[in-house]
Amino acid sequence: MKPAYLSHDVKTFPVFNGADSVDQSFNARDHVTSLVHTPLNRPIYVLDNLLRPALLDELREHLYKYSMYYYDDTDDAGDTDNVQWISGHRTSEFVKSEIWGIVNATLSQLTGHTGWYPYDVSCNLNRAWDHTRIHKDCYFKEEYTFLLYLNPNFTPGYLGGTVYYEHDDLSSIVTSVQNKYGRVALFSL
């Protein structure tokens, strides 16, 4: 049985040239604008202009047209992010896209590891009045979260950024990433 958020007819992700079409001269390090390591030596990368503007716009339009958000108000004792509006997308379709080609190349170049495959592809809709929770995304060192900001007209100071805390110490902020259209936060926390 499919999860509720995949029960609709999901359209394929924007493919453009496909996952195998990433330019051989592509260098993810050229897009890194910040790299911070936690005291536990876990990296937090910030990358700008990783995806071409046309690809970003196509992805945003695709998500606008085809995402079907479901409301999740389960109380799970604080073990998850408490994002209330989520739209899941088929991993099997995502890995055919140019976007996955770029994500995969970025992960391989920055971590030195190959053979990446996404276990979850979703779009979270967070509104100013939602109350997401501080949570851990990655439980294994080999696991990364690729967070892409898709708000084209974001106004600084309107929240929407991401704050990273030291492991289980909410009084110690490691860094924060401000929302910017096309910006990526890549982390293993």
ROBAGU-56233 format. One line per field, with one value per atom (N, C-alpha, C): x, y, z; atom name. Coordinates in steps of 0.001 Angstrom, whole numbers. Layout:
<nodes>
x	(X:...)
y	(Y:...)
z	(Z:...)
site	(CA:...)
</nodes>
This chain:
<nodes>
x	(843:0:882:572:1332:1003:2015:1694:682:-99:-1149:-607:593:1109:1621:1604:1976:794:-404:-1559:-2065:-1629:-2082:-1164:-1566:-779:339:1515:2650:3250:3417:4076:5588:6298:7742:8397:9565:10328:10844:11108:11703:13007:13106:14269:15300:14868:15758:16633:17901:18795:19001:18382:18499:19637:19628:20597:22026:22182:23528:24145:23446:23893:24698:25101:25860:27186:27475:28702:29921:30830:32023:32899:32758:33557:32884:31706:30983:31842:31981:32761:31929:31428:30568:31285:32600:33353:33296:33069:32933:31678:30741:29472:29396:30400:30401:30700:29753:29957:30279:30025:30341:30482:31427:31595:31956:31121:31332:31319:32215:32214:31795:30961:30552:31727:31669:32719:32844:31783:31854:32339:32836:33387:32362:31114:30078:29963:30013:30019:28637:28617:27432:27905:27507:27875:26739:27077:26115:26611:25729:26080:25092:25590:24743:24944:23895:23911:24310:23932:24235:23379:22109:21193:21005:20978:20743:19401:19280:18005:16818:16990:15882:15454:16409:16108:15385:15842:15164:13718:13532:12189:11287:11830:11059:10679:11605:11316:10234:10365:9373:7998:7925:6652:6081:6948:6522:5923:6622:6134:4821:4713:3479:2298:2525:1440:1079:2076:1832:1969:2416:2517:1133:895:-330:105:-122:334:-671:-159:-1017:-664:-1653:-1479:-1092:24:508:557:-377:-397:-171:519:765:1688:1449:2303:3235:4490:5440:6501:6140:7039:8312:8245:9387:10479:10205:11235:11403:10516:10621:10577:10573:10627:9304:8212:6888:6470:6990:6518:5104:4168:2772:2258:2869:2418:3561:3371:4426:3874:4681:4337:5474:5168:6179:6229:7388:7575:8333:8073:8658:10161:10897:12345:12730:12003:12311:12219:11379:11294:12376:12611:13600:14988:15387:16746:16968:15927:16063:16304:16198:16219:17628:17759:19013:19334:18299:18506:19240:18790:19485:20929:21170:22534:23430:22911:23672:23832:22757:22834:23848:23777:24675:26136:26381:27743:28246:27380:27760:28150:27318:27617:28929:29110:30326:31573:31498:32664:32982:31970:32228:32564:32030:32279:33361:33645:34610:34021:32725:32046:31132:30950:30043:28944:28025:26956:25786:25586:24484:23142:22123:20750:19807:18838:17947:16956:16756:15758:14427:14427:13212:13329:12284:12233:10903:10980:9736:9900:8764:8724:7949:8595:7942:7480:6257:5704:5627:6476:6489:5984:4995:4439:4951:4878:5429:4831:3604:2944:3051:3690:3901:4942:4943:5877:6685:7678:8544:9412:9965:10760:12236:13059:14493:14604:15326:15389:16687:16967:18122:17622:18289:17911:18664:19929:20787:21313:21110:21549:22847:23275:24516:25422:26722:27677:27607:27174:27098:25793:24959:23664:23729:23157:23141:21733:21434:20211:20601:19884:20075:18840:18986:17874:17975:17014:16998:15911:16290:15337:14717:13389:12689:11770:12093:11295:11956:11419:12095:12041:11027:10870:10985:11891:12032:12563:11970:12409:13217:14486:15276:14575:14650:14001:12615:12112:10797:10902:11915:12164:12439:12337:12526:13927:14868:16211:16298:17474:17700:18843:18609:19619:20127:21442:22067:22674:22276:22755:23771:24594:25515:24707:25238:24592:23995:22684:21943:22226:22787:23044:22381:21159:20391:20844:21827:22359:23564:23990:25185:24855:24748:24465:25772:25775:26954:26975:25849:25727:24253:23949:22595:22718:21706:21664:20421:20596:19472:18865:17558:16814:17218:17517:17821:17441:16770:16300:17454:17320:18331:19459:19497:20550:20332:21432:21387:22127:21518:22216:22390:23604:23935:24621:24025:24558:24322:25078:24972:24827:23675:23388:22081)
y	(-1185:0:1239:2185:3428:4320:5076:6080:7075:7691:8620:9725:10186:11304:10888:9581:9128:8515:8671:7994:8680:9878:10588:10245:10665:10418:11448:11062:11978:12113:13322:13570:13440:13161:13010:14353:14276:15488:16076:17379:17980:17267:16749:15946:16776:17692:18417:17407:17313:16411:15080:14865:13603:13592:12583:12483:12286:11733:11457:12635:13753:14866:15929:15671:16675:16907:18155:18545:17999:17381:16783:17820:19090:20134:20662:20129:20565:20332:21389:21291:21878:21007:21445:22432:22278:23167:24628:24854:26217:26909:26129:26678:26768:26259:26292:27717:28300:29649:29618:28463:28309:26827:26517:25162:25280:24707:24718:23272:22938:21613:21750:20841:20826:20311:20478:19894:18376:17714:16278:16010:17065:17007:16609:16999:16774:18042:17927:19120:19708:21036:21768:22649:22280:23039:23980:25159:26065:26283:26034:26175:27109:27998:28903:28654:28882:28770:27372:26358:24985:24535:24940:24610:25827:25596:26684:27356:28663:29343:28710:28296:27681:26361:25608:24342:24585:25571:25946:26365:27209:27694:26544:25621:24467:23566:23361:22552:23217:24493:25223:25133:25319:25228:23808:22821:21426:21142:21564:21317:22061:23259:24036:23320:22782:22147:20766:19983:18564:18092:18938:18492:18437:17364:17219:17052:18077:18074:17358:16622:16022:16624:16669:17265:16184:16379:15421:16112:15760:16370:15327:14247:13201:13713:13277:13629:12450:12630:11520:11749:12389:12607:13356:14208:15043:14380:13207:12492:12968:13800:14259:15775:16285:17732:18452:17717:18290:19187:18911:19613:19112:20029:19627:19433:20070:19935:19357:18126:17398:16842:16926:16302:15361:14078:13092:12897:12534:12305:11005:10350:9041:9148:8440:8404:7863:6875:6252:7250:8263:9314:10372:10709:11738:11365:10105:9712:9761:9989:10154:11610:12507:13939:14522:15621:16374:16843:17142:17601:16525:15269:14190:14067:14218:14162:15177:16367:17424:17107:16654:16285:15163:14145:13001:13414:14228:14710:15561:16387:17238:16390:15424:14533:13781:13248:12482:13351:14555:15438:15947:16289:16875:15840:14635:13618:12624:12513:11518:10123:9988:8687:8673:7500:7346:6345:6154:5189:5729:7035:7656:7296:7201:6983:7587:8385:9033:8042:8121:7265:7988:9298:10075:11336:11644:12884:13538:14691:15342:16849:17511:18965:19331:20063:20516:21948:22190:23537:24058:25012:25608:27041:27324:28669:29366:30670:31445:31040:30598:30267:28787:27972:26574:26469:25377:25196:23903:23995:22840:22640:21452:21113:21018:21275:20993:19476:18948:17499:17083:15824:15239:14664:14979:14446:13163:13120:12017:11260:9985:9166:8424:8441:7777:8790:8649:9589:9604:8500:8385:8940:9524:10041:11564:12132:13588:14060:15268:15957:17046:17111:18124:19010:20182:21097:22240:22319:23328:24347:25614:26694:27155:27160:27488:28703:29634:30851:31976:32333:33333:34753:35094:36467:36550:35806:35766:37091:37564:38795:38447:38855:38573:39101:38337:38718:38109:37423:36786:35318:34988:33605:32764:31451:30599:30064:30507:29953:28689:28138:26916:27154:26805:26957:25567:25437:24161:24272:23347:23312:22193:22348:21277:20091:18915:17664:17753:17703:17695:18889:19967:21152:22348:22630:23685:25081:25172:26481:26836:25908:26117:26038:27209:27262:27106:26174:25953:26970:27095:28057:28176:29105:29199:29479:29072:29276:30085:31204:32062:31619:31758:31390:32294:31679:32401:31472:32003:31179:30400:29086:28227:27827:28378:28018:26589:25901:24537:24467:23803:23426:21908:21468:20040:19671:18734:18457:17015:16603:15260:15401:15847:16066:15404)
z	(0:0:0:-873:-948:240:735:1761:1201:2076:1650:755:1042:257:-1114:-1437:-2779:-3514:-2993:-3577:-4842:-5090:-6282:-7471:-8645:-9846:-9925:-9496:-9455:-10846:-11297:-12570:-12373:-13432:-13308:-13016:-12414:-12132:-13436:-13445:-14639:-14967:-16161:-16530:-17272:-18114:-19005:-19732:-19393:-20107:-19401:-18273:-17548:-16552:-15688:-14595:-15077:-16271:-16781:-17526:-17559:-18389:-17656:-16425:-15683:-16390:-16659:-17353:-16613:-17339:-16734:-16033:-16421:-15779:-14505:-14170:-12979:-11743:-10929:-9702:-8560:-7697:-6591:-5683:-5528:-4628:-5093:-6381:-6892:-6347:-5832:-5353:-3832:-3147:-1679:-1221:-486:47:1537:2166:3582:3901:4750:5270:6735:7573:9014:9485:10382:10996:12459:12877:14278:15115:16419:17270:17107:16623:16342:14915:14245:12885:11823:12020:11011:10171:8832:7975:7729:7582:7145:5984:4771:3577:3205:2730:2110:691:-277:-1686:-2361:-3181:-3948:-5433:-6210:-7674:-8150:-7390:-7767:-8946:-8937:-10027:-10918:-12217:-13169:-12868:-13087:-12829:-13552:-14805:-15545:-14905:-14394:-13737:-12403:-11657:-10404:-10669:-11659:-11976:-12421:-13218:-13679:-12505:-11586:-10407:-9557:-9343:-8543:-9192:-10505:-11214:-11120:-11267:-11171:-9790:-8745:-7394:-7135:-7687:-7529:-8190:-9400:-10150:-9626:-9225:-8995:-7554:-6668:-5281:-4655:-3952:-3179:-1731:-946:429:1315:2240:3246:4593:5445:6761:7751:8409:9397:10746:11609:12930:14030:13660:14646:15738:16920:18042:18281:17956:18025:19089:20141:21287:20914:19883:19546:18746:18148:17410:15968:15454:14063:14008:12790:12580:12813:12892:13083:11916:10719:9528:9270:9146:9065:7647:6672:5286:4463:3983:3285:1978:931:-341:-717:-752:-1116:-2621:-3110:-4540:-4744:-5841:-6113:-6355:-5546:-5691:-7062:-7543:-8843:-9991:-9859:-10881:-10668:-9413:-9097:-9601:-9488:-9878:-11386:-12172:-13625:-14015:-13053:-13349:-13356:-14042:-14030:-12617:-11860:-10483:-9682:-9809:-9097:-9586:-10872:-11382:-10682:-10461:-9788:-8301:-7664:-6240:-6039:-6872:-6775:-6987:-8000:-8271:-7099:-6551:-5422:-4215:-3872:-2750:-2969:-4166:-4462:-4364:-4911:-4896:-3494:-2724:-1413:-339:-483:545:169:-1141:-1595:-1711:-1501:-1598:-2821:-3410:-4547:-4178:-5104:-4880:-4083:-4111:-3366:-3989:-3160:-3626:-2588:-3012:-2041:-1443:-153:485:625:415:591:-255:-1006:-1772:-1438:-789:-397:-411:-412:-345:912:1786:3016:2832:3198:3135:4565:4873:6207:6127:6919:6971:8226:8257:9373:10714:10734:11993:12352:11509:11849:12952:13640:14752:14565:13724:13522:14764:14881:16053:15701:16695:16575:16572:15593:15440:14751:14811:14129:12813:11705:10394:10066:10372:9946:11164:11157:12284:12007:10763:10384:9698:9878:9304:7776:7180:5720:5156:5989:5591:5514:4451:4286:3963:4383:3989:3002:1884:846:910:1495:1713:706:-201:-1260:-954:-875:-613:-1928:-1997:-3242:-3121:-2231:-2073:-2863:-4053:-4883:-4343:-3592:-3121:-1609:-1053:389:915:1983:2624:3868:3931:5136:6375:7449:8680:8846:7818:7888:8283:9047:9440:8192:8287:7125:6954:7769:7704:8537:8629:9397:10371:11619:12665:13032:13140:13485:14873:15729:17103:17277:18288:18640:19156:18978:19373:20777:20857:22124:23034:22509:23323:22651:23042:22391:22779:23657:24008:23147:22304:21497:20003:19367:17929:17168:16210:15376:14237:13542:12441:12070:11190:10637:9143:8421:6974:6672:6008:5660:4334:4249:3058:1895:764:-475:-1617:-2628:-3742:-4364:-4381:-4983:-4051:-2860:-1905:-1425:-1165:-669:654:1616:2851:2771:2862:2784:4082:4818:6135:6544:7530:8095:9594:10025:11455:11828)
site	(N:CA:C:N:CA:C:N:CA:C:N:CA:C:N:CA:C:N:CA:C:N:CA:C:N:CA:C:N:CA:C:N:CA:C:N:CA:C:N:CA:C:N:CA:C:N:CA:C:N:CA:C:N:CA:C:N:CA:C:N:CA:C:N:CA:C:N:CA:C:N:CA:C:N:CA:C:N:CA:C:N:CA:C:N:CA:C:N:CA:C:N:CA:C:N:CA:C:N:CA:C:N:CA:C:N:CA:C:N:CA:C:N:CA:C:N:CA:C:N:CA:C:N:CA:C:N:CA:C:N:CA:C:N:CA:C:N:CA:C:N:CA:C:N:CA:C:N:CA:C:N:CA:C:N:CA:C:N:CA:C:N:CA:C:N:CA:C:N:CA:C:N:CA:C:N:CA:C:N:CA:C:N:CA:C:N:CA:C:N:CA:C:N:CA:C:N:CA:C:N:CA:C:N:CA:C:N:CA:C:N:CA:C:N:CA:C:N:CA:C:N:CA:C:N:CA:C:N:CA:C:N:CA:C:N:CA:C:N:CA:C:N:CA:C:N:CA:C:N:CA:C:N:CA:C:N:CA:C:N:CA:C:N:CA:C:N:CA:C:N:CA:C:N:CA:C:N:CA:C:N:CA:C:N:CA:C:N:CA:C:N:CA:C:N:CA:C:N:CA:C:N:CA:C:N:CA:C:N:CA:C:N:CA:C:N:CA:C:N:CA:C:N:CA:C:N:CA:C:N:CA:C:N:CA:C:N:CA:C:N:CA:C:N:CA:C:N:CA:C:N:CA:C:N:CA:C:N:CA:C:N:CA:C:N:CA:C:N:CA:C:N:CA:C:N:CA:C:N:CA:C:N:CA:C:N:CA:C:N:CA:C:N:CA:C:N:CA:C:N:CA:C:N:CA:C:N:CA:C:N:CA:C:N:CA:C:N:CA:C:N:CA:C:N:CA:C:N:CA:C:N:CA:C:N:CA:C:N:CA:C:N:CA:C:N:CA:C:N:CA:C:N:CA:C:N:CA:C:N:CA:C:N:CA:C:N:CA:C:N:CA:C:N:CA:C:N:CA:C:N:CA:C:N:CA:C:N:CA:C:N:CA:C:N:CA:C:N:CA:C:N:CA:C:N:CA:C:N:CA:C:N:CA:C:N:CA:C:N:CA:C:N:CA:C:N:CA:C:N:CA:C:N:CA:C:N:CA:C:N:CA:C:N:CA:C:N:CA:C:N:CA:C:N:CA:C:N:CA:C:N:CA:C:N:CA:C:N:CA:C:N:CA:C:N:CA:C:N:CA:C:N:CA:C:N:CA:C:N:CA:C:N:CA:C:N:CA:C:N:CA:C:N:CA:C:N:CA:C:N:CA:C:N:CA:C:N:CA:C:N:CA:C:N:CA:C:N:CA:C:N:CA:C:N:CA:C:N:CA:C:N:CA:C:N:CA:C:N:CA:C:N:CA:C:N:CA:C:N:CA:C)
</nodes>
